[in-house]
């Protein structure tokens, strides 16, 4: 695997640091059960909002993990209902709750680009 560029790393780190402060909980369930899940997840995330110090630490740990990454699962960063490594590891080290991560979100590193699908079946967007 080709190493990520500094620009890719910074885009990824800054995007995730922004998103964990106000995550989107989109799992594609438009039923009342899905709505209840959304409300409960939002309330839980609101009750454990990360501090600026935690965000700074998260960025530092994720940046190091991405700089040192020899492999990333499927060349990306993923969060289904909980973040996968290295997101989960950076969150744990910085004290950020897994409740602050968006559902059904995928980030891929393609060539020199960073693309994100933010939510259930969301369109891929280059950041």
DRENSEVEX-485241 format. One line per 10 residues: their letters; for each residue y, z negated, x of C-alpha. Coordinates in steps of 0.001 Angstrom, whole numbers. Layout:
A = Y,Z,X | ...
//
This chain:
XXXXXXXXXX = 0,0,0 | 3443,905,1253 | 5763,-2084,1679 | 8435,-2508,-957 | 11958,-1607,50 | 14666,-4243,261 | 16375,-2560,-2689 | 13184,-2732,-4811 | 12712,-6396,-3946 | 16300,-7308,-4810
XXXXXXXXXX = 16181,-5400,-8099 | 12945,-7143,-9070 | 14073,-10611,-8017 | 17415,-10350,-9806 | 15896,-8861,-12975 | 13286,-11627,-13322 | 15835,-14337,-12474 | 18054,-13080,-15291 | 15215,-12721,-17799 | 13758,-16233,-17328
XXXXXXXXXX = 17101,-17651,-18426 | 16827,-16031,-21854 | 13393,-14446,-22347 | 12388,-12053,-25112 | 9223,-12937,-27024 | 8001,-9609,-28382 | 4252,-9389,-28939 | 4404,-6655,-31568 | 3363,-8961,-34414 | 5788,-8336,-37266
XXXXXXXXXX = 3990,-10665,-39701 | 5247,-14097,-40736 | 2763,-15571,-38264 | 4343,-13485,-35518 | 7789,-14609,-36624 | 6705,-18242,-36478 | 5320,-17714,-32985 | 8588,-16124,-31907 | 10645,-19032,-33271 | 8408,-21642,-31639
XXXXXXXXXX = 8410,-19831,-28289 | 12204,-19492,-28389 | 12616,-23193,-29179 | 10264,-24158,-26342 | 12132,-21941,-23874 | 15484,-23338,-25043 | 14197,-26864,-24376 | 13299,-26102,-20769 | 16042,-23757,-19617 | 16061,-23500,-15832
XXXXXXXXXX = 18927,-24927,-13827 | 20907,-22807,-11390 | 19133,-24571,-8537 | 15750,-23657,-10021 | 16872,-20031,-10450 | 18040,-19913,-6825 | 14711,-21351,-5644 | 12750,-18941,-7853 | 14608,-15993,-6356 | 13947,-17273,-2847
XXXXXXXXXX = 10202,-17775,-3434 | 9729,-14469,-5257 | 11693,-12592,-2584 | 9457,-14029,159 | 6300,-13229,-1818 | 7374,-9629,-2351 | 8436,-9164,1275 | 5058,-10461,2446 | 2996,-8692,-205 | 237,-6597,1222
XXXXXXXXXX = -1037,-5908,-2270 | 234,-6487,-5759 | -2043,-6205,-8774 | -1689,-2582,-9874 | 1475,-2424,-7754 | 3527,-4501,-10138 | 4528,-7826,-11668 | 3108,-8751,-15037 | 3499,-11271,-17797 | 1299,-11172,-20886
XXXXXXXXXX = 1876,-14576,-22484 | 2105,-16277,-19092 | 3269,-14897,-15751 | 701,-13687,-13265 | 973,-14213,-9480 | 3301,-13987,-7646 | 5630,-14726,-10605 | 3621,-17800,-11610 | 3599,-19105,-8039 | 7374,-18687,-7637
XXXXXXXXXX = 7900,-20388,-11002 | 5670,-23321,-10092 | 7323,-23825,-6704 | 10790,-23732,-8260 | 9968,-25906,-11268 | 10514,-23186,-13874 | 8283,-23475,-16921 | 5950,-20616,-17786 | 7505,-20874,-21264 | 10568,-19138,-19806
XXXXXXXXXX = 8785,-15845,-19224 | 8934,-12935,-21654 | 5817,-11817,-23471 | 4125,-8473,-22867 | 6368,-7497,-19977 | 5372,-5244,-17108 | 7206,-4198,-13953 | 5929,-1449,-11678 | 7035,-261,-8255 | 6789,3519,-8133
XXXXXXXXXX = 7874,5431,-5086 | 11325,3979,-4387 | 11895,2948,-8018 | 11434,-176,-10131 | 10508,400,-13779 | 10089,-2178,-16544 | 8492,-2321,-19964 | 10186,-5367,-21526 | 8111,-6405,-24556 | 5194,-5058,-26556
XXXXXXX = 4891,-1281,-26127 | 8472,-1147,-24896 | 9644,2025,-23282 | 9634,2190,-19498 | 13144,1809,-18128 | 14221,2234,-14523 | 16322,-661,-13252
//
